[in-house]
């Protein structure tokens, strides 16, 4: 699917793991030049850059504190509880099951589902959404 991302630059905060990683990989596969940001996990960020490169994409890792002085503006994705590796590893199974049952869809979204919303906001199809907080959670609040 051509979302008009070829040649665009996408800065993805927190992209060394979880939802940010999924978004960075998807953006890279759609032709965006991806800035993979990290706070402390430089090696993980470099691994994401490598994955994007192996898929034919272009990416660079940058420490997140370098972005603010550049005046970069963003939309914010506010996901509900998301079934990330970290969440599954750290939370009791009963909590995850209760959270899923409390959702209108009776399941927790995965990182790839949240990444799809991020990619749309970066795409040529988005011409008017800016400075917004976008909830992604399958109806959960």
JOSUL-V892400 format. One record per pair of residues at least 6 apart in sequence whose ideal C-beta (glycine too) atoms are under 7 Angstrom apart, sorted by sequence separation. I is the first residue (numbers start at 1). J is the second residue. D is the distance in Angstrom with one decimal. If there is no record, write none. Layout:
BEGIN
i=I j=J d=D
i=I j=J d=D
END
This chain:
BEGIN
i=14 j=20 d=3.7
i=15 j=21 d=5.6
i=28 j=34 d=4.9
i=38 j=44 d=6.7
i=53 j=59 d=6.5
i=100 j=106 d=6.1
i=120 j=126 d=6.1
i=13 j=20 d=6.3
i=27 j=34 d=5.2
i=38 j=45 d=3.8
i=52 j=59 d=4.0
i=100 j=107 d=4.9
i=12 j=20 d=5.3
i=15 j=23 d=6.6
i=88 j=96 d=6.9
i=100 j=108 d=5.0
i=121 j=129 d=6.0
i=15 j=24 d=4.0
i=36 j=45 d=4.8
i=99 j=108 d=6.0
i=24 j=34 d=5.1
i=49 j=59 d=4.4
i=12 j=23 d=5.2
i=49 j=60 d=6.4
i=12 j=24 d=4.5
i=24 j=36 d=5.3
i=36 j=48 d=4.9
i=49 j=61 d=5.1
i=96 j=108 d=6.8
i=36 j=49 d=5.4
i=121 j=134 d=6.9
i=12 j=27 d=6.7
i=46 j=61 d=5.3
i=45 j=61 d=4.0
i=10 j=27 d=4.6
i=117 j=134 d=6.4
i=34 j=52 d=5.7
i=81 j=99 d=4.8
i=42 j=61 d=6.7
i=117 j=136 d=4.7
i=16 j=36 d=6.6
i=15 j=36 d=4.5
i=5 j=27 d=6.5
i=10 j=32 d=4.4
i=12 j=34 d=6.3
i=15 j=37 d=5.8
i=16 j=38 d=4.3
i=114 j=136 d=5.0
i=9 j=32 d=6.9
i=12 j=35 d=6.9
i=14 j=37 d=6.8
i=25 j=48 d=7.0
i=34 j=57 d=6.6
i=36 j=59 d=5.5
i=38 j=61 d=6.3
i=8 j=32 d=5.1
i=9 j=33 d=4.8
i=10 j=34 d=5.3
i=11 j=35 d=4.3
i=12 j=36 d=6.4
i=13 j=37 d=5.0
i=17 j=41 d=6.8
i=24 j=48 d=5.5
i=28 j=52 d=3.6
i=36 j=60 d=7.0
i=5 j=30 d=4.3
i=6 j=31 d=3.6
i=8 j=33 d=7.0
i=10 j=35 d=7.0
i=12 j=37 d=6.5
i=16 j=41 d=4.5
i=33 j=58 d=4.6
i=34 j=59 d=4.1
i=35 j=60 d=5.9
i=36 j=61 d=4.8
i=37 j=62 d=5.6
i=38 j=63 d=6.2
i=39 j=64 d=5.4
i=83 j=108 d=4.3
i=5 j=31 d=4.9
i=7 j=33 d=7.0
i=9 j=35 d=6.6
i=11 j=37 d=6.6
i=25 j=51 d=6.1
i=29 j=55 d=5.5
i=38 j=64 d=6.4
i=82 j=108 d=6.2
i=83 j=109 d=6.9
i=3 j=30 d=5.3
i=5 j=32 d=4.2
i=17 j=44 d=5.8
i=21 j=48 d=5.5
i=25 j=52 d=6.4
i=28 j=55 d=6.1
i=35 j=62 d=5.4
i=37 j=64 d=4.3
i=81 j=108 d=5.5
i=82 j=109 d=5.5
i=83 j=110 d=5.1
i=84 j=111 d=5.6
i=16 j=44 d=3.9
i=24 j=52 d=6.7
i=29 j=57 d=6.5
i=82 j=110 d=6.8
i=109 j=137 d=6.5
i=16 j=45 d=4.1
i=28 j=57 d=3.3
i=82 j=111 d=6.2
i=109 j=138 d=5.4
i=15 j=45 d=7.0
i=37 j=67 d=6.6
i=79 j=109 d=6.9
i=28 j=59 d=5.8
i=16 j=48 d=5.9
i=82 j=114 d=5.8
i=15 j=48 d=6.0
i=105 j=138 d=4.1
i=104 j=138 d=6.4
i=105 j=139 d=6.5
i=79 j=114 d=4.7
i=103 j=138 d=5.6
i=104 j=139 d=3.7
i=103 j=139 d=6.7
i=104 j=140 d=6.7
i=77 j=114 d=6.3
i=103 j=140 d=4.3
i=102 j=140 d=6.8
i=77 j=117 d=6.0
i=77 j=118 d=5.6
i=75 j=121 d=5.1
i=13 j=64 d=6.0
i=75 j=129 d=6.2
i=75 j=130 d=6.4
i=78 j=133 d=5.4
i=11 j=67 d=6.5
i=75 j=131 d=6.9
i=78 j=134 d=6.7
i=75 j=132 d=5.2
i=76 j=133 d=4.6
i=77 j=134 d=5.5
i=78 j=135 d=5.1
i=79 j=136 d=4.8
i=80 j=137 d=2.7
i=73 j=131 d=7.0
i=76 j=134 d=6.9
i=79 j=137 d=5.8
i=80 j=138 d=6.9
i=75 j=134 d=6.1
i=77 j=136 d=5.7
i=19 j=79 d=6.3
i=80 j=140 d=4.0
i=11 j=72 d=5.8
i=19 j=82 d=6.0
i=19 j=84 d=6.4
i=18 j=84 d=4.3
i=18 j=85 d=6.9
i=18 j=86 d=6.1
i=22 j=111 d=3.7
i=26 j=115 d=4.8
i=30 j=119 d=6.2
i=22 j=112 d=5.1
i=32 j=122 d=6.4
i=19 j=111 d=4.5
i=23 j=115 d=3.9
i=27 j=119 d=5.6
i=18 j=111 d=5.8
i=22 j=115 d=3.9
i=26 j=119 d=5.1
i=19 j=114 d=4.7
i=23 j=118 d=4.1
i=27 j=122 d=6.1
i=19 j=115 d=6.4
i=23 j=119 d=6.5
i=10 j=122 d=4.7
i=8 j=122 d=6.7
i=3 j=119 d=6.6
i=5 j=122 d=6.3
i=5 j=123 d=5.6
i=4 j=123 d=5.5
i=3 j=123 d=3.8
i=4 j=124 d=2.4
i=3 j=124 d=6.4
i=4 j=125 d=6.7
i=3 j=125 d=6.3
END
